[in-house]
Amino acid sequence: MRFAQALNPTYASFHRISPYQGTPLYETLNDRPGGLFPTSAVSPQQQRAVDRMVKRAFWTYYVRPRYVLSRLVRSSPVSLWRQLRLFAGYFR
């Protein structure tokens, strides 16, 4: 989140990852004690926790005063309406 906020792009996207066995990401995450993904098949509870983190990242990024103000100043009413609908649809 801090990195995305420091870059301050117009749009940011956050997703859960799936580290597949044999990939460098999988090896990196499994080498850590108590790593985020001890196996590539996580439990439903872990998936929900990660999904909550992803939603929190979207919320934290897009509801910052700096971002909201920049959108209000730079966007047309039609563009703002589309962005608001997109944002609201994500949280359903």
Residue, then its C-alpha position, 0 to 999 in steps of 0.5 A: m500500500r505504501f508503495a502504491q500511494a508513493l507512486n500515486p498512479t491514476y489507477a491501482s489494482f490489488h489482487r491475491i496471488s497464487p504461488y505455484q510450486g516450482t516458481p521463485l515466488y513459491e520458494t521464497l514464500n515457503d522458505r520463510p518460517g510461518g510464511l504467508f503461503p505455506t502451501s499453494a492450496v490455502s484454506p477457505q478461511q485464509q482465502r477470505a482473510v486475503d480477500r479482506m486484505v485486497k478489499r482493504a487495499f482498494w478502499t485505503y488507496y481510493v478513499r484517500p483525500r489526495y486521490v479523491l480531490s485529484r479525481l474531483v478536480r481532473s475528471s468530468p462528471v460522466s467519468l466520476w460517475r463511471q468510476l464511482r459505479l465501478f468502485a461500488g460494484y467491487f464491494r458488493 
